[in-house]
Amino acid sequence: MSPHSNPDSHPTLVLRHFVAGAPMRLVAYGDMRFTDPKVTSGTNPKIRKWLAEKIGLERPDALLLTGDMPYFGDRKTDWEEFQRETASWRSDGFPILPAIGNHEVYFDHAQGISNYLDNFPDIERHRYYSALLGSVEVISLDMMQSASPRSDQGRWYLSQLDHIPPSVEFVLILYHIPWVADTQSQLVASLPSKDALLLCNALEARLDHLHAKVVVFSGHIHNYERFERHGVEYVVTGGGGAVPYPILFRGSHDLYRDSGFPVYHYLTISIRDHQLHGEMWKVINPDAPESALNVEKKDSFTVTANPSVPAKSQIKTRPKSKPR
């Protein structure tokens, strides 16, 4: 996109087998760091592989990934391991909608991006994009590109928010760096980042005019956090297998209060009858043998759609936009 062109306001991708108003089941998670299973520093190959297989068994209608899928994004061998450990995802045929994290570009940025785009054909080589799934729109943003309102991505993002299709009840935003973070992450890791705050502030400035409800999914923190602000749910889901980060103290604004550690987990998101219901599933016994692993529900939240959203989509087919 040229810096002087008009930003595209249409959904980048329209997945037409999703019908507005129909029930839908999604899974979201991130921070796996797929790599050689012999590597046990920085990633847990047993938990990582087991969670990937467990998610395949969930058979979601679509899978949302919050970034840091490979350990080293410039290594084709790490992506090959990703393909092996997630084979069930492709055999089930559900669309996979990812976001770029910092590990996607370790250490050679250009090679990492090339590998990322090669491994996620559903996004048609877009680094940032939107996908229309019936009554849901997914907006995935690239943390490696500027989010300034004058940048290509920033202008595109604002245009997307200003032109959400009338059929959409829920907007799900993917961005690797959290937009809202717990007290410990603010003090120790200086999170959220400048770009994350820009994106968050732009969203919240438009909430009075946005007919859809919004949930923002992030990763980067290898734990689970959840916040609600101005009617938006901000969920940090970074428990996919990367080395877990303890949260020693949680601020009062964090709605997840359990002190158990580690928090390897994934989220299921069910959408039915104008409600979105999210559940966090935590690995109960991560030190157990793989055959004895299991999960338990440790958190849940419900978001109700605004009542004025029409039930049927009026969006029309449009030519595909150029890759970003």
N, C-alpha and C positions, 0 to 999 in steps of 0.2 A: 504494500500500500504506500503510495506517495505521501510525503508529509503534507502536501497541499490538496490531496483528494478528500472527498467527503467520506467519513467513516461509514462502514456498512452497518445498517440498523437491522438487517434481517438475520434470523438464525443461520449460522454457518452450515449446519447439518440438520436435515429433517428426517427423522427415523419414522417412516410412515406406517410401520406395523404397530406402532403405539397409537391408541385411540383415546381422544380426549374424554375424560370421565371414567375410563375403565380402571379397574384395580391394577396396582403395580407393586412389585417388590424389588428393591434395590439392595445392594451391599456396598459399604464404603469402608476403606481402611488404607493404611500406608506405612511407609518406613520399614521395608522388609530387608533391603540390602542383599539381594540374591547374588551369590558368588559361589566359588568352589566349596562344596560341603565340608571339605577338610578345614576350612577357615572358621574358627570359632571365636576369634577376637573381633568385637564390633558387631557381630551378628550371631544369631542362634539358629544353626541350620535345621535342627530338629523341629523347633517351634515354627520356624518360617515355612518349612515344607508342609507341616501338618495343617497350619492355618490356611495355606493356599488350597490344599485338598478339601478342607472343611468348607471353604467358601464355594468351591465347585459343587459340593453336595447341597448347598443352599439353593442352587439353581435360580439365581436372581434373573430378573428381566434385563438388568444392566448392572455393570460393576463400575464403581467410582473409585479412583486411586488418587491419593493426595500427595504422591511424589516419593522420591528416594526408593525406587524399585530396585535398581542394581546397586551394588556396592561401589563399583567404579564404572561410570557410564561410558568411558571411552574404550572399555575392554569388551570385545565381542564375546569372549568366553563367559563373562558375567551375564550377558544377555542370553547366551545359549543356555546357561543354567536357569535363568528366568523362564525360558520357554519350556524346559524340561519339567520344572517344579510346578508350572501352571498349566500343564497340558490339558487338564480337565476343563479349564475355562474355554478353550477353543473347541473341544469336542462337544460341549454343550451349546456353543454358538451364540452366547449372549454378547451384546456389544460391550466393549471395554473403553471407558472414558477416563483418561489419566490427566494429571497435571505435572508439570516439570518441577523437580526439586533440585537441590544443590548437588546431590550425588549423580544425577543424570549427566552432569557436565564435568565430573572428575575424570581425568585431570585435563584432558584435551577437550576444550569446550566444543569446537566444531565437530569433532568425531563423536562426542557424546550426544549432541543434538541429532546428528545423522543416525546414530544407532537407535535413539529414542523414536524417531519418526518411522524408521524401518520396522520397529517392533509393535507399533500400534496402528495398523492399517485403518481402523475404524474412523480415525480423526483426519484422514486424507491429507496428511503432511501439514496440518495447521499447528503452530506452536501455541496459539491461543485461539479459542473457538467457542461457539455456543451450539448446543444440540437440543432440538425440540423433540420431546418424548411425550406426545399427547398433551396432558395437562401439566407437564413438568418441563421446565427449561433448565439445562445444565450450562453454566458458564464456567469455563476452565481458563485460568490465567497463567501466564508465564512469569515466574518470579525472577528470571534472568534478564527480562526486558523492563525498561522503565515503565512506571505506572503514572508518570506525570500527566496532567490533563492535556499537555501539549504534545505528548508522545503518540505514536501510532496506536499502541495498545491502550493507552489511557483514553484517547478520543473514541476509539472503538468501544471500549467498555462503557463509557458514558452514553454513547448512542444506543448500545444494547439495553441498558437500564431504562432509557427513555422510550423504548419501542418494544416492550415485552408484549408478545401477542395476546389478544384479549382472552384466548382460551386457556392461558396458563394460570394455574392456581398456585404453583410453588416454583420458586427459582432456587436452584441448588448451585452454590458457587464453590469452586475448587481453587485453592491457592495454597502452596506448600507452607509458607510462613504464616503463623497465626495472626489474625487481625485483632483478637482480644486474647490476652494471656494472663496466667495467674501471677500473683505477686512475686513468687520466686523467679519466674522466667523474666519478669520485668527487671528485677534487680541484678540477676546473675548473667543473663544472656542478652539483655537490652532488646527484648522483644515487647511489642511488635516492631518491625523494621519501618523505616520511613515510607517505603512504597506501600507496605501493608496498611499503614495509617491513612495514606492518601486514598486508597481503595475503599477502606472502611468509612471514612468521612464522606466520600462521594456517595456511597450507598445510603448512609443514614440521612444525608441531606435530601434525598429523593423519596424517603419512605412515605411521606404524606401524599405523594402523587402516584405511588406504586400500588397497583391493584393486587399483585401477587404477594404471598408471604415468602420470606427468604430464610434459608438455612445456609450458613457458610461452613464448609469443611476444610480443615487444615491438618498439617502433620508437623514434622520437624522436631517437636517435643515427643520423645519416645515414652509417652504416657497417655492418659486420657484426661481431658478437661472439658467442661461445658459451661457456657455463659448465656444469659438472655439479656438483651439490651434493646430497648425501643421496639420490642416485638420480634427481633431477629434472634435466632439461635446460632451461637458460635460454638462449633464443636472441634476439638483438637483430637484427632485419631491417629496416633503414631505408634501403635503397638503391634506392628506386623512381623516383628522378628529382629529388628535392630536392637543393639544393646540398650536395655531399659534405663530410663532416667528416673531416679526417685524424686518425688515432690515432697520435700520435708515439711513444708507448711503451705496450706491453701488459703487464699484470701476468702473473705466472706462472699465475694461475688461469684466464686466458683461453685456451681450447683452440684458437682460431684464431690462428695465428702469422704468417701471410703479411703482408709489409709493403707489398705493392702497393697503389697508390692511383690513382684513386678506386675505390670498391667498389660500383658499381651492380650490383644483383643481385636474385634471387628464390630461393625455396626450393621444391623438390618434396618431397612426403611420401608415401611408398608404404607401405601397410599390408597385410600378407599373412602368413598362417601364424603369427599371434601375434607378429609383429615390426613395428615402425615404423622405416622407414629414411628419413632426411632427407638431402637433397643441396642444397648451395648452388651456384647457377649465376651466375657473375660475367661481366659484359660485358668482353670481352677488349680491345676497341679503341674506347673511347668517342669518340675524336676522328675516327674514320673516317666516311665518308658512310653514311647510313642503310642503303643497299643492301649495305654491306660489314660491318655489325655482326654480331657473333656472341657466344656465351657459352661458357665452359668451367667444368667442375666444379672448385671450389676447396676444398670441405669436405664432409664427410659424417659421419653418426652413426647409430647403431642402438640402439634401445631394445627390449628383449624383455619381453613381457607376463608378469605373474605367472601361474604355472601353474594356479592354482585357479579362474580365471574361467570360468564356464560358457559354452558356445558359443552358446546361443540366448537371445534376449530374452524376458522374461516381463512386460515393461511393458505396462500397459493404457492405452487411450485415456482422456483426461480432458478436461473442459471447458477452453477457453482461458482463461488468466488475464488480468486487467486490465492494460492498458499501464502501463509504469513511466515 
